[in-house]
């Protein structure tokens, strides 16, 4: 078909308009993305690369293509990640070293931001209190994967008011908290390795009691310290605070100054199938103003207390504690009264304790209630071996109802079942004697040897 002059000019103008609308790259685009080297970014350079890196990040994000960084070391700091930024390195070989004492990467109200295959080295430079070596705020669809965050002089990663995922990433030797999420909109934290944190491994916090919905699954968290001190706000491998509907599942946790998993005012929390050991306080905690906790199928080997569901005085209530295997619980902190630790499972209100196996508890296998804080507790179908007391239940004036039935209690050194007034034993062995003077208790069908 032939074109006349008018048709030719019309087609040429349309083509020019289309070209003008298309984004223009200032560097060649390979099938893998935009090469940072085209912007003067040089691995191994002794100079700070921040300006050139920022230009490359902005251009790649504007064109919605990955920015590729070759293997080697890059000195940089205070880099901004706009919407669409996707920075990709060679796993274990592309290393960015912080030079500024500020966040190495910041994303502020930026969506679909990704960091992949990068080693981010904080060099121990002190970071601002609420920031992290990586800091993302009000960001949607973030992705941090296959990265290593090392020597952060504060928090490793801080995520605020955001959703997305942190996966297959190693965070080691963070001076404060390895991964700190505030006011999340449902974050997935999965298959990461966290070692040597100064004050906490993973924190999921909300400013007020409300839905969070984060999932912390299949991570390994080791060697968590409490350098800032305190009575439990630091030193936890995983800490959930005011965040509701959080799932903590399948994590491997070792050697924490306080707890493996600590839920504080965290309603509808699920703590399921975690393997925990060498903890200096309660391995698994659900405490203070929470309603609803499922603590099931966990293994605890070595802690001050195995599972603690407490603080009915502050509204903490409503739980199931089932199918856990707990062993070797004893006072682990010097100077701690034995009565406060060495308990396999301790609960207070509206809770069932069933199908658990507890072996070697210095004080008691299971403790139900504290003073007047006992209501609607059922202790059934558990196996308790080699404990000081098999089951201890509060009989303080005003204490509520409890059922202790069909448990197997073997080798209790002091007594199988006793009544307590706070820390004081005030009854004989209720498994052998008459418990009728305590009509709020139903004790029957227990096998004692």
Protein Blocks (a to p, Z undefined) as FASTA:
>chain_A
ZZdfklmmmmmmmmmmmmmmpccdfbdcdfkbccfklnopaghiabdfklmmmmmmmmmm
mnopacdddedddddehiacdehiacdddehkaccddfklpafbdcehiahiacehiacd
eklpacdfklcfbdcehiehiacehiacehiabdfbdcehiadddehiacehiakbfbdc
ehiahiadehiacehiakbcbdcddfbdcdekpacehiacehiacfkgpjhlgoiabace
hiahiacehiacehifkbfbdcehiahiacehiacehiabdfbacehjbehiadehiace
hifbfbdcehklnopahiadehiacehiadfbghiafklgopfbdcfbhpacehiacehi
fkbmbdgdehjlcghiacehiacehifbfbdcdfbehiacdddehiacehiakbmbdcde
hjbccbdcfklmccklmmkbccehiacZZ
